[in-house]
Amino acid sequence: MHDPFPIPPPPLLVKATTPLAEFLSLPTLPIHIHELLLATLAYHIICAYISPFLSRRFFPSIYPSLPLRSQVNWDVHVVSLVQSVIVCAAAIWVMIADKERKSMGWEERIWGYTGAGGMIQAFAAGYFLWDLQICLRYLGIFGPGLLMHAVAALVVFSLGFRPFVNFYAPTFILYELSSPFLNFHWFFDKLHMTGSRPQWYNGLLLLGSFFCCRLLWGTYQSLRVYQDCWAALHFSDTQSLPVASGLKASNDIQHPKGIPELRDPSGGRGELMKYNPCPENMPLWLGLTYLGSNMMLNTLNFYWFGKMIETVKKRFRTPKEDAKVKEEGEVVDAVVEGVELDGRVIEVATDRKVGREEGMDGDVKSGKASGFGNADGEHKRRKL
């Protein structure tokens, strides 16, 4: 499937990007660089201009009264919400519309390329490029841990431009389906709706979407990519390749000067495998980088899900039950567990005092996870 993005890459931008792409072995980057940069610019405009303007207009008594740190977090959550909705909608459409996906073998899933998959990679990489500059600009707010996550996520998504696991870009982006509910959970706290019925319903949707998208879908797809990577790691370049469609392979054909019969190294899959016409063993560093980060993400997903259940229970626990928990020695004074699905700070639980959020900011850094892999987390405590 060709790239469905309506704007073609500007020739001057392609020419300017080609040397960098060749140096980094990212041959498909120049044809998607405009999508990457447009996504980064769009997220910057939303964060710096659109979110502050609309937030002051619709929440005049809340947003302006927040400290700078909380206003930054607010704007970042707006970007996260917009990004997760757009990228998930685009990914689902690509998975349905791209008919080539159904006939792909492990070679195409690992080394193949489609323009639609490249577009999803570009949108994701554009988001994490924006995320990187936000972490650098507000390093004092987000800390070195989230900065390193932004770097790692950008690197992992950029591997798709080799191309590498281009097929799985829309697949793992669907982790973001639970991100809107995480962002709404954070906004409910800032809007003094902690413990409200809407937050309770949103919490149920958050747990349900997280379980389905990350634990069920994510684990299943991770097993599939492990199988494909295993095949790529043990691929032998001495395997015979299929003769290209329409070409004869008879030994009766006389070839000048002993040249062997003409074969299509991609096995007749020229369009899908045009950037990797001769599959080879996957470099060990590439496999370890991708599979290691993916395994870390899946482990954190299960850990976070348990924490999310506990924090939802704490949010709606009665005072009598809360006192019993304190007697048993549980730490309930401002425990904040962070879960981040899209590269930003998401608070999953805050102090249970209603109205406490006013005038205070989300100091707590969260655990973070990108659609393909690397995860990182920081935990802090605030006292009542």
C-alpha positions in Angstrom: 0.0 0.0 0.0 1.4 3.4 -1.0 1.7 6.2 1.4 -1.8 7.7 1.7 -0.6 11.1 3.0 -1.9 13.7 0.6 1.3 15.9 0.6 4.3 14.4 -1.3 7.8 14.9 0.1 9.3 18.2 -1.2 12.3 17.4 -3.5 14.6 19.8 -1.7 13.8 18.3 1.7 14.4 14.8 0.3 17.7 15.9 -1.2 18.8 17.6 2.1 17.9 14.5 4.2 19.4 11.9 1.9 23.1 12.2 3.2 21.9 11.8 6.8 19.7 8.8 5.9 22.6 7.1 4.0 24.9 7.7 7.0 22.4 6.2 9.4 21.2 3.4 7.0 17.7 4.7 7.0 16.8 4.7 3.3 13.1 5.4 3.7 13.6 8.4 5.9 13.8 11.0 3.1 10.4 10.0 1.6 8.7 10.4 5.0 10.7 13.2 6.5 8.0 15.8 5.7 5.4 13.7 7.7 7.8 13.5 10.6 8.5 17.2 10.7 4.9 18.2 10.1 3.8 16.0 13.1 6.5 17.6 15.3 5.4 21.1 14.2 1.7 20.3 14.8 2.3 19.0 18.3 4.4 22.1 19.1 1.7 24.4 17.9 -0.9 22.6 20.0 1.2 22.6 23.1 2.5 26.2 22.9 -0.5 28.0 21.4 -3.7 26.1 21.0 -3.9 24.4 24.4 -3.1 27.5 26.5 -5.6 29.6 24.5 -8.5 27.1 24.7 -7.7 26.1 28.3 -7.9 29.7 29.5 -11.1 30.2 27.5 -13.0 27.1 28.7 -11.4 26.8 32.2 -10.8 30.4 33.3 -10.9 29.7 37.0 -8.7 26.6 36.9 -6.0 26.7 34.2 -4.7 30.3 34.9 -4.4 29.5 38.7 -2.2 26.5 38.2 1.5 26.9 38.8 3.8 26.9 35.7 4.7 23.3 36.2 1.1 22.1 36.2 0.3 24.3 33.2 3.1 22.6 31.3 1.8 19.2 32.3 -1.7 20.3 31.3 -0.6 21.3 27.8 1.4 18.2 27.4 -1.6 16.0 28.3 -3.6 17.9 25.7 -1.0 16.9 23.0 -1.0 13.4 24.3 -4.7 13.1 24.0 -4.8 14.5 20.4 -1.8 12.4 19.4 -3.2 9.1 20.7 -6.6 9.6 19.0 -5.1 10.5 15.6 -2.4 7.9 15.5 -4.7 5.1 16.6 -7.3 6.0 14.1 -4.7 6.1 11.3 -3.2 2.8 12.4 -6.6 1.0 12.5 -7.4 2.3 9.0 -4.0 1.2 7.6 -4.4 -2.3 9.1 -7.9 -2.6 7.5 -7.1 -1.0 4.1 -3.6 -2.4 3.5 -4.4 -5.7 1.8 -0.7 -6.6 1.4 -0.4 -7.2 5.1 -2.4 -10.4 5.0 -0.1 -12.2 2.6 3.2 -11.2 4.3 5.7 -13.8 5.5 8.3 -13.3 8.2 10.7 -11.7 5.6 8.2 -9.1 4.7 7.2 -8.5 8.3 10.8 -7.9 9.3 12.4 -6.4 6.3 9.5 -5.4 4.1 8.2 -1.9 3.5 4.9 -0.3 2.7 4.3 3.5 2.4 1.3 3.3 4.8 3.4 1.7 7.4 6.1 4.3 6.8 3.6 7.0 7.4 2.6 5.6 10.8 6.3 5.3 11.7 6.8 9.0 10.7 3.9 10.2 12.9 5.2 8.2 15.9 8.8 9.4 15.4 7.5 13.0 15.0 5.8 12.8 18.3 8.9 11.5 20.1 11.0 14.2 18.4 8.6 16.7 19.9 8.8 14.8 23.2 12.6 15.0 23.2 12.6 18.8 22.8 10.0 19.2 25.6 12.1 17.1 27.9 15.2 19.1 27.1 13.4 22.4 27.5 11.8 21.4 30.9 14.5 19.1 32.1 13.9 20.4 35.7 10.3 19.3 35.5 10.5 15.9 33.7 14.0 14.9 34.8 16.8 12.9 33.1 14.8 9.6 33.2 12.1 10.9 30.9 14.7 12.5 28.7 16.4 9.2 28.2 13.0 7.6 27.5 12.4 10.2 24.8 15.8 9.4 23.2 15.2 5.7 23.4 11.7 5.9 22.0 12.8 8.1 19.1 15.6 5.6 18.2 13.4 2.6 18.4 10.7 4.1 16.1 13.4 5.4 13.7 14.6 1.8 13.2 11.5 1.4 11.0 13.1 3.6 8.4 15.8 0.9 7.7 13.2 -0.5 7.1 12.8 -2.9 10.0 9.6 -4.3 11.4 7.7 -1.7 9.4 4.8 -4.2 9.5 4.5 -3.9 13.2 4.3 -0.1 13.4 0.5 0.1 13.3 0.2 -3.1 15.4 2.1 -1.7 18.4 0.8 1.8 18.1 -2.5 0.4 19.2 -1.1 0.3 22.7 -2.1 4.0 22.7 -5.9 3.1 22.7 -5.8 3.4 26.5 -4.0 6.7 26.5 -7.1 8.9 26.2 -8.6 7.4 29.3 -5.3 8.0 31.2 -5.3 11.6 30.1 -9.0 12.1 31.2 -8.1 10.6 34.5 -5.4 13.2 35.0 -7.8 16.0 33.9 -10.5 14.9 36.3 -8.1 15.5 39.2 -7.2 19.0 38.0 -10.9 19.8 37.5 -11.6 18.8 41.2 -13.6 15.8 40.1 -11.5 13.3 42.1 -13.6 10.3 43.2 -16.6 11.5 41.1 -18.9 9.1 39.2 -17.4 10.2 35.8 -14.0 9.4 37.0 -15.2 6.0 38.2 -16.6 5.2 34.8 -13.5 6.5 33.1 -11.4 4.3 35.4 -13.3 1.2 34.4 -12.7 2.1 30.7 -9.1 2.7 31.5 -8.6 -0.7 33.1 -10.6 -2.5 30.4 -8.7 -0.8 27.5 -5.3 -1.3 29.1 -6.0 -5.0 29.7 -7.2 -5.6 26.2 -4.8 -3.4 24.3 -1.6 -4.0 26.3 -1.9 -7.3 28.1 -3.9 -9.4 25.5 -3.2 -7.8 22.2 0.3 -6.6 23.1 1.4 -10.0 24.5 0.1 -11.9 21.5 1.7 -9.5 19.0 5.0 -9.6 20.9 5.0 -13.4 20.6 4.6 -13.0 16.9 7.4 -10.6 16.5 9.6 -12.8 18.7 9.0 -15.6 16.2 9.7 -13.5 13.2 12.9 -12.1 14.8 14.0 -15.6 15.6 13.6 -16.6 12.0 15.6 -13.5 10.9 18.4 -14.2 13.3 18.7 -17.8 12.0 18.2 -17.0 8.3 20.8 -18.6 6.0 21.8 -16.6 3.0 22.5 -19.9 1.2 18.8 -20.6 1.1 17.5 -20.8 -2.5 15.4 -17.9 -3.5 12.2 -18.2 -5.7 12.5 -17.4 -9.4 10.9 -14.1 -10.2 7.5 -14.2 -11.7 7.6 -14.4 -15.5 11.3 -15.5 -15.6 12.2 -19.0 -16.8 14.6 -21.1 -14.7 15.3 -23.9 -17.2 18.9 -25.4 -17.3 18.5 -25.5 -21.1 18.8 -21.8 -21.3 22.2 -20.7 -22.5 23.6 -17.8 -20.5 26.5 -15.8 -21.9 29.9 -16.3 -20.3 28.5 -18.7 -17.7 26.2 -16.1 -16.0 23.6 -18.0 -14.0 19.9 -17.7 -14.7 18.4 -14.4 -13.8 16.6 -14.5 -10.5 14.7 -11.9 -8.6 16.5 -11.8 -5.1 13.3 -10.6 -3.5 11.4 -13.7 -4.8 9.0 -11.6 -7.0 8.1 -9.3 -4.1 10.0 -6.3 -5.5 7.7 -3.6 -4.2 7.5 -4.9 -0.6 11.2 -5.9 -0.5 12.7 -3.1 -2.7 14.8 -1.8 0.2 15.9 -5.2 1.4 15.9 -7.3 -1.8 18.3 -9.9 -0.3 17.2 -10.9 3.2 20.2 -11.6 5.5 20.8 -12.5 9.0 19.5 -9.9 11.4 22.4 -8.1 13.2 22.5 -9.3 16.8 22.6 -5.8 18.2 19.4 -5.0 16.3 17.6 -8.0 17.6 18.7 -7.4 21.2 17.8 -3.7 21.0 14.3 -4.3 19.8 13.4 -7.5 21.6 14.9 -6.3 24.9 12.9 -3.1 24.9 9.8 -4.9 23.9 10.2 -7.4 26.7 10.8 -4.6 29.2 7.6 -2.9 28.1 5.5 -6.0 28.4 6.8 -6.6 31.9 6.0 -3.1 33.0 2.6 -3.4 31.5 1.7 -6.2 33.8 3.2 -4.4 36.8 1.4 -1.2 35.9 -1.9 -3.0 35.6 -1.7 -4.3 39.1 -0.8 -0.8 40.4 -3.7 0.7 38.4 -6.2 -1.6 40.1 -4.9 -0.8 43.5 -4.9 3.0 42.9 -8.5 2.9 41.6 -9.5 1.0 44.7 -7.7 3.6 46.9 -9.4 6.4 45.1 -12.9 5.2 46.0 -12.1 3.6 49.4 -14.3 4.8 52.2 -12.7 6.7 55.2 -13.3 3.6 57.4 -11.5 1.3 55.0 -8.8 3.9 54.5 -8.1 4.0 58.2 -7.9 0.2 58.3 -5.4 0.3 55.5 -3.2 2.8 57.4 -3.3 0.6 60.5 -2.0 -2.3 58.4 1.0 -0.2 57.4 0.2 0.6 53.8 1.6 3.8 52.5 -1.3 6.0 51.4 0.1 9.4 52.0 0.3 10.8 48.5 1.3 7.7 46.7 1.3 8.5 43.1 1.9 5.7 40.6 2.7 6.9 37.1 1.7 5.2 34.0 2.7 6.7 30.6 1.6 5.3 27.3 2.6 8.0 24.9 5.8 9.6 26.3 4.2 12.0 28.7 3.5 12.3 32.4 0.3 10.6 33.5 -0.8 10.5 37.1 -2.8 7.4 37.9 -3.4 8.2 41.5 -3.1 11.2 43.7 -3.9 12.2 47.2 -7.4 11.4 48.1 -8.2 14.8 49.7 -10.9 16.4 47.5 -9.8 19.7 46.3 -6.2 19.1 47.2 -5.1 19.6 43.6 -5.8 23.3 43.5 -2.6 25.3 43.6 -0.4 22.2 43.5 1.2 20.6 40.5 2.0 17.1 39.3 5.4 16.7 40.8 5.4 13.0 40.2 7.2 11.7 37.2 5.6 8.7 35.7 6.7 5.5 34.2 6.7 5.7 30.4 6.3 3.4 27.6 6.4 3.9 23.7 4.4 1.8 21.2 7.4 -0.4 20.4 9.4 -0.7 23.5 11.6 1.1 25.9 10.2 2.1 29.3 11.4 4.1 32.2 9.8 5.3 35.5 10.4 7.6 38.4 8.5 7.7 41.6 8.3 10.5 44.1 6.1 11.2 47.1 4.3 14.2 48.3 3.1 14.5 51.8 -0.3 15.5 52.9 
